[in-house]
Every structure is written in C-alpha cells, then in structure tokens.
Amino acid sequence: VCAGCSTAANDLVYVLDGSWSVGVSDFDTAKQWLINITSQFDISSHYTQVGVVQYSDAPRLEIPLGKHQGQDELIRAIQSISYLGGNTQARRRSERHLPAIKFAVDHVFSSSQRASQVKNRIAVVVTDGKSQDDVVDASMEARTQGVTVFAVGVGSEITTSELIAIANKPSSTYVLYAEDYTTIHHIRDAMEQKLCEESVCPTRIPVSSRDEKGFELIIGMKLPSKARKIPGSLISETAYALTASADVTEKTREIFPEGLPPSYVFVATVRIKASSSKLTFDLWRVLSKDKKIQAAVTLNGKDRSVIFVTTRTTDKQQRVVFQEGFQDLFDGKWHQLKLLVRPPRVSGFLDDGPIGRLSLDPVDPIYINGKVQLSKRPGSDVTVPVDVQKLRLYCDPLQSDRETACEIP
C-alpha cells in the first residue's frame, strides 16, 4: 500500500473569483494555477476528488465534486471553464463571497458519494476583493461542517484581517498572498506544500508559540514504555536511554498513516554513547514490507558522517552523504541534528549551525505496510544504544528556521 500527498483521500473544492475586476486574461491565469496545484494529486474516486465553484453576481457550479476521475479529464474541464464577469461593482464584494462559500458547503461538499471514506474536506478560496462580517459567518459554518478553508488573496485591495476572517487558524498556515495574478505562480510551491500538509499531517506538535503539524516520534514510537527515562541535556528536559535490549519498532501505518510529505524537517536531540560512537546505525528508518529502506537517517561513526536515504521517482531509493561537519555529533555529548528535506535539496544542521546542502531527485510516496524503527544496525534488527531527548518530524519546511537548539548547553 503506497501513501503520500498524491494518494490522500481528499474532497477538494476551489472557489474561484470570476468577477468583473479579474478580467479574462487573469481568470485564465488563475485556472492554470488551479491545474498546476491539482497536478500533485492522483484524481480518482479512491484518492482526491475535485470540484470548482466560480462566483460573481452569484455562484456557479463549474465542476461537480468527483465528476472527473482522471487527471487529464479534470484538466480539460478546468480549461473549459468560461469567465463569468458580471456587474458586481455595484454590490458589496462580501455578497459575492458569502453565497460562494455557503454554496460550496451546502451543495458541493454535501454531494460527495464517499463522505465516510474521505479524510479531508478542503476549500481553497481565491479572491481579489474585500470581505465583511457575513463572510466570517459563512467561513465559521464551513469549519463547523469539517471543511478546512484556505484563503488566497490576490491584489492590493486584500488586507491581512480580511483573509484571516475567511481562513482557518493559524493564518500563517491557511492564508496566502499574491501581488497580482501575474505573480500567483510564485505561491504555487507554498500552496502545494500546505495542501500536502493538510492531507498527510493531521496531528499537531505543541511548541513554544504555536502548534505545528507533524509527528512526535518519541510518543508515536512509544519510547516512554520501551526505554528507560533519564535526565536530559538541561534540568528541565527528559530523555530516554535506548539499550541493546530495547526494540523500538512500530507499524508504518500507525506512525505515518497517510505516508510522508515530500518536504519536512527531521529533528533529533541525541547523545551517542561511547560504545556506539564508532558504529554505523539507522537513527530512524522506514522500511517497506520487504524490508527495503524508504526513508532513513543513518549515522556513520567510523567516518563521522550523516547519510540521508529517501525514495526516488526513477529508482528504488536515493542516498546522499554529509561527509563533513558532523564530527562533533559523535563526541558523547548532547547535540541537535536537523535535516531540512525540501527537494531538490536536503540541508543539514548541527546545533543550529549549517553544515551543507545536497541535491535530491524528485521523491515518490512511501509504502505504509512496513515498519518504522529507531537506532538499528543496517540490515539488522539489532538495537544500537543511544540516548534520545527529542525526535520529531515537522511537515512545514519553515519550521527549520523556528526550531532552535536552545536545549543544547
């Protein structure tokens, strides 16, 4: 069973501005943006289904949810949407948004034939105008119905407060801006990443100022019950000692039920014992059912290097090596290892210090019918002793800048 952003079971509805202020050329640009965003998903009754609502004087259903069960068919349907235009300059712009959002909730999402199977109900509202309080009511109702709302503001008339009123919280996740339609392609990667996070990263990790989408691997891998609790790097920190007798193994579908996002931040605060400092071991790895590595962070004590392994679209796996810069990781003290995985690159950090960037090829989704393991010798189930204080995988690549090594004395 293969899982990832492309195979997520989403009901995805685009609410597209077709008012007089947009114009035919910019409307065509917006349609192409939708096509580009949607291309990351497998379109079918089992995975992502897409609907499109266009609004001007009134909402119009352009593509019923799930009507098109293939990427090519859906692209042709989006391309064929005609621009509404309309005499909306005499109306409050909120009167355009309100029925469009409400229409999407009442008539599009409700038409889904697989309500019990769908994992995520997502609306992406693209607007170039101002909102009023009634839009807040419509958006609140959408969220009450379990719909996640992204707001994409285009143009100079949009203000932060207006988009925040439409979108889910926090606004840093669910609100995006483009200066105009000619620059909307600049936020394509950000929109794709956020939709991916919403699809495969349902859980949240509490951090100092906000909750971040991601995976708390110490809890998920059940270290409190499998390893001995020990003092951490600071008096306020708790860590866990993995011994040779500990087997930290869990089913992949229990840890990453929807797979891995293509971009993420891997963070580990560890202390490598003297007895382990010359060994090579997988600090974290995801194995397929036939025990092939799909993702791994490998520590090579002999060479004092760090190896990152992930999937590749053209082959079974790809492997990159940070040959220099991680020597101190093996000195028996507490250190924070951080990898920012953001194809076409992976960046390495040690205790906040940048180590380097290596090239990555495009990645494939992982199989979730295997297992996830911690601190194992390559090709073996033998556990390598190591102390672990933090082990997290954040879905937002920007968390790399916010995640500091303040726990390292």
C-alpha positions in Angstrom: 0.0 0.0 0.0 1.6 3.3 -1.2 0.7 6.5 0.6 1.6 10.2 0.4 0.2 13.5 -0.7 -0.7 12.3 -4.1 -2.8 9.3 -2.7 -4.6 11.2 0.0 -8.4 10.8 0.2 -9.4 14.5 -0.2 -12.6 16.2 -1.3 -11.0 19.4 -2.7 -13.2 22.4 -3.8 -11.8 25.5 -5.4 -13.9 28.7 -5.0 -12.7 30.9 -7.9 -13.3 34.6 -8.3 -14.9 35.3 -11.7 -16.0 38.9 -11.0 -15.6 41.9 -13.3 -12.4 43.0 -11.5 -10.5 39.9 -12.5 -10.7 40.1 -16.3 -10.4 37.3 -18.9 -6.6 37.1 -19.0 -6.2 36.9 -15.2 -9.0 34.4 -15.0 -7.2 32.2 -17.4 -4.0 32.6 -15.3 -6.0 31.6 -12.2 -7.3 28.4 -14.0 -3.8 27.4 -14.9 -2.7 27.9 -11.3 -5.5 25.5 -10.2 -4.3 23.0 -12.8 -0.7 23.2 -11.5 -1.8 22.8 -7.9 -4.0 19.9 -8.6 -1.4 18.0 -10.6 0.3 16.8 -7.4 -2.8 14.6 -6.6 -4.0 11.3 -8.0 -7.5 12.1 -9.2 -9.9 9.2 -8.7 -12.8 8.0 -6.6 -10.3 6.4 -4.2 -7.9 9.4 -3.8 -8.6 13.1 -4.5 -11.8 14.4 -5.9 -12.1 18.0 -7.2 -14.9 20.4 -7.6 -14.9 24.0 -8.8 -17.2 26.9 -8.0 -17.0 30.2 -9.8 -18.6 33.3 -8.2 -19.5 36.7 -9.5 -23.1 38.0 -9.1 -23.9 34.5 -7.9 -22.0 31.2 -7.5 -22.0 28.8 -10.4 -21.0 25.1 -10.1 -18.4 24.6 -12.8 -17.2 21.1 -11.9 -19.3 18.8 -9.6 -17.2 17.2 -7.0 -15.8 13.9 -8.2 -17.3 14.2 -11.7 -13.9 13.7 -13.4 -12.0 10.6 -12.4 -8.7 11.2 -14.1 -6.0 14.0 -14.2 -6.3 14.6 -18.0 -10.1 14.7 -17.9 -10.1 17.1 -15.0 -7.5 19.4 -16.7 -9.7 19.7 -19.8 -12.7 20.5 -17.6 -10.9 23.3 -15.8 -9.5 24.7 -19.1 -13.1 24.8 -20.5 -14.5 27.0 -17.6 -15.7 30.2 -19.1 -15.3 33.6 -17.3 -18.4 34.9 -15.7 -17.6 38.6 -15.4 -20.7 40.4 -14.2 -21.9 43.8 -12.9 -20.6 43.3 -9.4 -19.1 46.7 -8.9 -22.4 47.9 -7.5 -22.6 45.1 -5.0 -20.7 44.6 -1.8 -17.9 42.2 -2.5 -18.9 40.2 0.5 -22.2 39.4 -1.2 -20.2 37.5 -3.8 -18.1 35.6 -1.3 -20.9 34.6 1.1 -23.1 32.6 -1.3 -20.0 31.1 -2.9 -18.6 29.7 0.4 -22.1 28.7 1.6 -22.9 27.2 -1.8 -19.7 25.1 -1.6 -20.6 23.7 1.8 -24.3 23.2 1.2 -24.2 21.9 -2.4 -20.8 20.7 -3.3 -19.2 19.0 -0.3 -22.6 17.6 0.7 -22.8 15.9 -2.7 -19.8 13.7 -2.1 -20.6 10.0 -2.6 -17.9 8.9 -0.2 -18.4 11.0 2.9 -17.5 8.2 5.3 -14.2 7.4 3.5 -12.9 10.9 2.8 -10.1 12.0 5.1 -10.0 15.7 4.4 -12.6 18.3 3.1 -10.7 21.3 1.8 -11.9 24.6 0.3 -9.4 26.9 -1.5 -11.0 30.4 -1.8 -9.3 32.7 -4.4 -10.3 36.3 -4.1 -9.2 39.8 -5.1 -11.8 41.8 -3.1 -12.7 42.8 0.4 -14.8 40.8 2.9 -17.3 41.8 5.6 -18.6 40.2 8.8 -21.0 37.9 6.9 -18.1 36.2 5.3 -16.9 35.3 8.8 -20.2 33.6 9.5 -20.1 31.6 6.2 -16.5 30.5 6.9 -17.3 29.6 10.5 -20.1 27.5 9.3 -17.8 25.8 6.8 -15.4 24.9 9.6 -18.2 23.7 11.8 -19.1 21.3 8.9 -15.5 20.0 9.0 -14.3 21.9 6.0 -10.7 23.3 6.1 -10.6 26.7 4.4 -7.6 28.2 2.7 -7.8 31.9 1.6 -5.7 33.1 -1.3 -5.6 36.9 -1.7 -4.7 38.4 -5.0 -4.0 42.1 -5.5 -3.6 45.3 -3.4 -7.2 45.5 -2.1 -6.8 42.5 0.2 -5.7 43.1 3.8 -4.5 40.5 6.3 -7.5 40.9 8.6 -9.9 40.2 5.7 -8.2 37.0 4.6 -7.9 35.8 8.2 -11.7 36.2 8.5 -12.1 33.6 5.7 -9.4 31.1 6.5 -8.7 28.5 9.2 -6.3 29.3 12.0 -3.4 29.9 12.2 -3.3 32.4 9.4 0.4 31.6 8.7 -0.7 28.2 7.5 -4.1 28.9 5.9 -3.6 32.4 4.3 -1.5 33.1 1.2 -0.9 36.3 -0.8 0.0 37.2 -4.4 0.6 40.7 -5.6 -1.5 40.1 -8.7 -2.5 37.3 -11.0 0.7 37.6 -13.0 2.7 36.6 -9.8 0.3 34.0 -8.4 2.6 31.3 -9.7 5.1 32.4 -7.1 2.9 30.8 -4.4 2.4 27.6 -6.2 5.0 25.7 -4.2 3.7 27.1 -0.9 0.1 26.1 -1.8 1.1 22.6 -2.8 3.1 22.1 0.4 0.2 23.4 2.6 -2.3 21.1 0.8 0.1 18.2 1.3 0.5 19.0 5.0 -3.3 19.1 5.4 -3.5 15.7 3.6 -0.9 13.7 5.4 -0.1 15.6 8.7 -3.2 15.6 10.8 -1.6 15.7 14.1 0.0 18.8 15.9 3.1 19.2 18.0 2.9 21.8 20.7 5.9 24.2 20.5 6.6 27.5 22.4 4.4 29.8 20.5 2.1 27.6 18.3 1.2 24.1 17.4 3.0 22.7 14.4 1.7 19.9 12.1 4.0 16.9 12.3 4.8 13.7 14.0 6.1 13.5 17.7 8.1 10.3 17.2 9.0 9.8 20.9 5.3 9.4 21.7 4.4 7.6 18.4 7.3 5.1 18.8 6.3 4.6 22.5 9.7 5.4 24.0 8.3 6.1 27.5 7.3 2.4 27.7 10.2 0.9 25.8 13.2 2.9 27.1 14.5 4.0 30.5 13.8 7.6 31.4 17.0 9.6 32.2 17.8 13.3 32.8 18.1 15.3 29.6 20.5 18.0 28.4 19.1 20.5 30.8 17.5 20.1 34.2 14.1 20.8 32.6 14.5 18.1 29.9 13.6 14.4 30.0 15.4 11.9 27.8 15.2 8.1 27.1 18.1 5.6 27.0 17.7 3.0 24.3 19.6 -0.1 25.3 20.6 -3.1 23.2 17.6 -5.0 24.6 15.1 -2.4 23.5 13.2 -2.9 20.3 11.7 0.3 19.1 9.6 -0.8 16.2 6.1 0.2 15.1 3.9 -0.4 12.0 4.3 2.4 9.5 0.5 2.8 9.1 0.4 3.6 12.9 3.1 6.3 12.7 2.5 7.7 9.2 -1.0 6.6 8.2 -1.1 8.8 5.1 2.6 8.5 4.3 5.3 11.2 4.4 5.1 14.7 2.8 7.8 15.3 0.2 9.2 18.2 2.3 9.7 18.0 6.0 12.1 18.8 8.9 13.7 15.9 10.8 14.9 17.0 14.3 16.7 14.7 16.7 18.4 15.7 20.0 20.6 12.8 20.9 23.7 11.7 22.8 25.7 8.9 21.2 27.3 6.7 23.8 31.0 5.9 23.6 30.2 2.3 22.9 28.2 3.3 19.8 30.3 6.2 18.5 32.3 4.0 16.1 29.2 2.2 14.7 27.0 2.7 11.8 23.3 2.7 12.5 20.0 4.0 11.3 18.8 6.5 13.9 15.4 6.5 12.1 14.2 4.4 9.2 11.0 3.5 7.4 11.1 0.0 5.8 8.7 -1.4 3.2 7.1 -4.8 3.8 10.1 -6.5 2.0 12.4 -4.6 4.4 13.8 -2.1 1.8 14.6 1.3 3.1 12.2 4.1 2.0 13.5 6.8 4.3 16.4 6.8 6.8 18.8 9.0 8.8 22.0 6.9 9.1 24.9 7.9 11.4 28.3 6.6 10.4 30.5 6.6 13.4 33.6 5.4 11.5 33.5 8.3 9.0 31.8 10.7 11.4 29.2 11.3 8.6 25.4 11.5 8.3 23.6 9.8 5.5 20.0 10.5 4.3 18.0 8.0 2.3 14.7 8.6 0.6 12.7 7.4 -2.3 13.2 8.4 -5.9 10.7 8.5 -8.8 13.1 6.9 -11.2 14.6 4.2 -8.9 14.1 2.4 -5.7 15.9 4.9 -3.5 18.5 7.7 -3.4 21.2 8.2 -0.8 23.2 11.3 -0.1 26.1 11.7 2.4 27.2 14.7 4.5 30.9 13.8 4.6 32.0 16.8 6.7 30.7 18.9 9.5 29.0 16.3 11.8 32.2 15.2 13.6 31.0 16.6 17.0 27.8 14.6 16.8 29.9 11.6 17.9 31.7 13.1 20.9 29.5 11.7 23.6 27.7 14.9 24.3 24.1 16.1 23.6 23.6 17.5 20.1 20.7 18.5 17.9 20.8 17.0 14.4 18.4 18.7 11.9 17.7 17.8 8.3 15.6 20.1 6.1 14.2 17.9 3.4 13.0 20.1 0.6 13.5 18.6 -2.9 15.6 19.3 -4.9 17.8 19.7 -1.8 18.4 18.4 1.7 20.1 20.7 4.2 22.0 19.6 7.3 22.4 21.4 10.6 24.2 20.6 13.9 23.3 22.7 17.0 21.8 25.4 14.7 25.0 25.6 12.6 24.5 25.0 8.9 26.6 22.0 7.6 25.7 22.0 3.9 23.2 21.3 1.2 23.0 18.3 -1.0 20.9 17.6 -4.2 17.9 15.4 -4.2 15.9 14.0 -7.1 12.1 14.0 -7.0 10.7 11.6 -4.4 7.9 9.0 -4.5 5.3 8.2 -1.9 6.2 5.5 0.6 4.6 2.1 1.3 2.8 2.1 4.6 2.5 -1.7 5.1 6.0 -2.0 6.5 7.5 -0.7 9.8 9.3 2.2 11.4 12.4 1.6 13.6 14.8 3.6 15.7 18.5 3.0 16.3 19.0 -0.2 14.3 22.1 -1.6 12.6 21.7 -1.5 8.8 20.1 -4.7 7.6 19.5 -5.9 11.1 17.1 -5.7 14.0 19.9 -5.2 16.5 19.4 -2.0 18.5 22.4 0.4 19.0 22.5 2.1 22.4 21.7 5.8 22.2 20.1 8.5 24.4 17.2 10.4 22.8 15.7 13.6 24.0 13.8 14.9 21.0 12.7 13.1 17.8 10.3 15.0 15.6 9.3 15.3 12.0 7.7 18.7 11.2 5.7 19.0 8.0 6.3 22.7 7.4 9.8 23.3 6.0 9.7 26.8 7.5 9.8 25.2 11.0 13.5 24.6 10.3 14.1 28.3 11.0 12.0 28.3 14.1 13.4 25.2 15.6 16.5 26.2 17.5 18.9 24.2 19.5 18.2 26.1 22.8 18.3 22.8 24.8 22.0 22.3 23.9 24.1 23.7 26.8 
